[in-house]
Amino acid sequence: MILKVIFLGLTTIIAFWLSAISGGGASLILIPVLNLFLPASTIPFTLTVGTLSSSASRIVFFKKHINWKIFFWFFPFSVPAAFLGASLMKSLNPDYLQFGISLFLIANVAQLIQSKDKLEKNSKKSNNSLLALIGFLAGFISGITGAIGLLFNRFYFKYGLSKEEIIATRAINEICLHITKLIIYISLGLFSKDAVWFGVTIALGAIASSYTVKFLLPFIKDSLYKRIGYTAMVCSGCILLISSSNRIIEQDHISVFTQTNETTINWRNKKIALEFSEKEGLEIEIPIDKEELPEEIKKEFHKFTEEYDKIIIEKIYKNYTTEYYEFNCYRENHLKRVAVLKG
């Protein structure tokens, strides 16, 4: 446990230093690390404890740079959304959301390769409805994953805020979210003793980073600040894509087998077969239960139940348009395939 805390502490200091000079993202950097120590359901609590301390300390050091217009449109919509996201944690798989977030982050590679002039000029004030939407999405995603960080960096960059304004405005926006989420996570029991210790470790590293960063910012140009921010977004996206993909593959037992003209994908104990030939085109075969059959096909199915020992039903899509069902009928280890067109 001590070695884990030391490792996480050092990683936290580095992550929040990078976060400070790239506009955020320490939480998204720390998620893959915390995945090594904690179950996915308690990671949001740990991150929230740590980032709450970071936001509070940044408000203390950068309070005069807060953009209050963004806060007053962001806050009222983010808090209810955070309640909604956190309440759905037990019914939604956060790994799939992390996978989607990773793709969004990687998509910022287009911004990364822009010229210096475009980075400096590419700013546009958002209308109030967009500010409200950003607040809602930030609250909802943060409620489920415990982190938003770099996810909405692009919005702050496009709005034309300075380095100090981004740090201060993000901090005031997020501290309200973090307090809300902590209340929800505790009430739902989504924490553990280890999660608390790791959260305190992250908090200490975050406070140290917030104090020292104010001495660094004056030496970083706005264009470089944005470029570092986009680089951090893309890199975090790649790390998150790999970690979330590995967990999804493991927990849902995903595997792929390829033969001459057929590829079989196993997912959650279901086999999806993709068959392609130049003459017949693409054919997709999906196993289903008899309860999923349309009523007219069920009548055909019952005709075979007394005659055969076992029947496996497949729903088949051919060339994306034609849809029919195939009964794989077994009797004494002999197979007979029966195709039934939908009426």
C-alpha positions, -999 to 999 in steps of 0.1 A, spaced: 0 0 0 28 24 9 45 19 -25 13 24 -43 7 57 -24 43 69 -32 39 60 -69 5 77 -71 19 108 -53 48 112 -78 24 106 -107 0 132 -93 26 159 -90 37 153 -126 1 151 -138 -10 184 -122 22 201 -134 12 191 -170 -24 200 -162 -14 235 -151 5 243 -183 -19 226 -206 -52 239 -192 -63 207 -174 -64 170 -178 -47 157 -146 -78 135 -139 -78 119 -173 -40 113 -170 -46 96 -136 -75 74 -146 -52 47 -162 -30 48 -131 -60 44 -107 -73 15 -128 -43 -4 -116 -53 0 -79 -90 5 -77 -123 -9 -92 -138 13 -118 -168 22 -95 -147 39 -69 -123 58 -92 -147 88 -96 -148 93 -58 -110 92 -56 -105 117 -85 -132 140 -70 -114 142 -36 -82 151 -53 -95 175 -79 -117 193 -54 -85 203 -35 -69 214 -68 -98 235 -78 -100 252 -43 -63 260 -43 -64 274 -78 -93 297 -69 -72 310 -40 -42 318 -62 -61 330 -94 -94 344 -81 -91 378 -98 -90 361 -132 -124 343 -130 -148 349 -159 -181 352 -140 -203 352 -171 -192 317 -180 -196 306 -144 -232 319 -141 -243 301 -172 -223 269 -165 -231 263 -129 -269 261 -129 -269 234 -156 -239 214 -145 -250 205 -110 -284 188 -119 -265 170 -147 -239 158 -122 -267 144 -100 -281 126 -131 -248 112 -142 -238 100 -107 -272 84 -101 -267 64 -134 -233 51 -124 -246 18 -111 -266 11 -143 -241 24 -169 -206 10 -177 -181 39 -173 -156 20 -195 -177 26 -226 -180 63 -218 -143 65 -213 -138 48 -246 -161 75 -263 -143 103 -245 -109 90 -257 -121 92 -294 -133 128 -288 -99 137 -273 -79 122 -301 -101 141 -327 -83 173 -314 -53 163 -334 -66 186 -362 -63 216 -338 -28 205 -328 -14 208 -363 -27 243 -369 -3 272 -375 7 296 -347 -14 324 -363 -45 303 -364 -41 292 -328 -39 328 -317 -68 341 -339 -92 311 -337 -113 325 -308 -151 331 -308 -174 341 -280 -201 315 -274 -238 324 -270 -255 317 -236 -273 286 -248 -240 270 -258 -226 278 -224 -256 261 -208 -251 230 -229 -214 228 -221 -223 231 -184 -248 202 -187 -225 179 -206 -196 187 -183 -217 179 -152 -232 147 -167 -199 132 -179 -181 143 -147 -208 126 -126 -202 92 -143 -164 93 -147 -153 117 -120 -133 137 -145 -138 162 -173 -105 180 -174 -92 182 -209 -125 172 -224 -138 208 -226 -104 225 -230 -113 233 -266 -143 253 -255 -122 275 -232 -96 280 -259 -122 289 -285 -138 314 -261 -106 334 -261 -97 333 -225 -62 339 -212 -41 312 -195 -50 326 -160 -87 330 -169 -89 294 -181 -73 281 -149 -95 303 -126 -128 299 -145 -124 261 -148 -116 259 -111 -148 278 -100 -169 258 -124 -156 225 -113 -155 230 -75 -193 232 -73 -195 200 -94 -170 182 -71 -188 190 -39 -221 178 -55 -205 146 -67 -189 138 -34 -223 140 -17 -238 117 -42 -209 91 -42 -209 89 -4 -247 85 -3 -245 57 -29 -216 40 -11 -193 44 -41 -161 46 -21 -137 25 0 -109 29 25 -83 27 -3 -102 51 -24 -101 77 4 -63 72 9 -56 76 -28 -79 106 -29 -60 123 -1 -27 115 -19 -40 132 -51 -52 162 -31 -18 169 -15 -1 167 -49 -27 189 -65 -22 217 -38 15 217 -42 11 220 -80 -14 249 -77 10 269 -55 40 266 -78 23 270 -112 17 308 -108 54 313 -111 55 293 -144 27 308 -164 43 343 -171 70 324 -191 46 306 -214 31 323 -245 -6 319 -252 0 300 -285 24 276 -268 -1 271 -239 -28 262 -264 -5 238 -284 5 221 -251 -32 218 -242 -41 202 -275 -11 178 -273 -22 168 -238 -57 161 -251 -45 139 -279 -20 120 -256 -46 115 -229 -71 103 -255 -46 77 -267 -38 65 -232 -75 64 -223 -84 45 -255 -59 18 -248 -68 13 -211 -106 14 -217 -104 -9 -247 -84 -35 -227 -110 -35 -199 -139 -37 -223 -123 -66 -241 -116 -84 -208 -149 -79 -191 -171 -85 -222 -150 -114 -234 -145 -99 -268 -125 -119 -294 -122 -121 -331 -117 -152 -353 -111 -151 -390 -114 -179 -416 -113 -177 -454 -145 -157 -460 -159 -154 -425 -150 -134 -394 -166 -143 -361 -168 -117 -333 -176 -129 -297 -191 -103 -275 -208 -110 -241 -212 -147 -250 -228 -138 -283 -212 -147 -316 -217 -123 -345 -205 -137 -379 -195 -115 -408 -194 -134 -441 -183 -119 -474 -180 -131 -510 -178 -112 -543 -209 -130 -556 -232 -128 -525 -218 -96 -509 -217 -90 -471 -238 -112 -447 -241 -105 -410 -253 -133 -387 -265 -125 -352 -277 -153 -327 -310 -144 -310 -335 -161 -286 -368 -174 -298 -386 -147 -278 -371 -122 -302 -387 -137 -332 -417 -120 -349 -450 -138 -344 -452 -151 -379 -417 -166 -377 -424 -181 -343 -451 -203 -359 -425 -216 -383 -401 -222 -354 -425 -243 -334 -429 -267 -364 -393 -278 -360 -391 -280 -321 -406 -315 -320 -386 -329 -349 -351 -317 -337 -331 -319 -305 -316 -284 -306 -323 -253 -327 -300 -222 -329 -317 -192 -343 -298 -165 -363 -310 -132 -376 -293 -124 -409 -287 -92 -427 -276 -94 -463 -261 -64 -481 -274 -42 -453 -310 -45 -466 -324 -80 -469 -334 -94 -435 -343 -130 -428 -339 -158 -401 -320 -190 -402 -327 -221 -381 -297 -243 -374 -315 -275 -366 -296 -304 -349 -307 -340 -345 -283 -367 -335 -253 -344 -343 -266 -338 -378 -272 -302 -389 -299 -289 -411 -302 -252 -420 -336 -237 -427 -339 -201 -440 -371 -183 -433 -379 -149 -449 -397 -123 -429 -432 -118 -441 
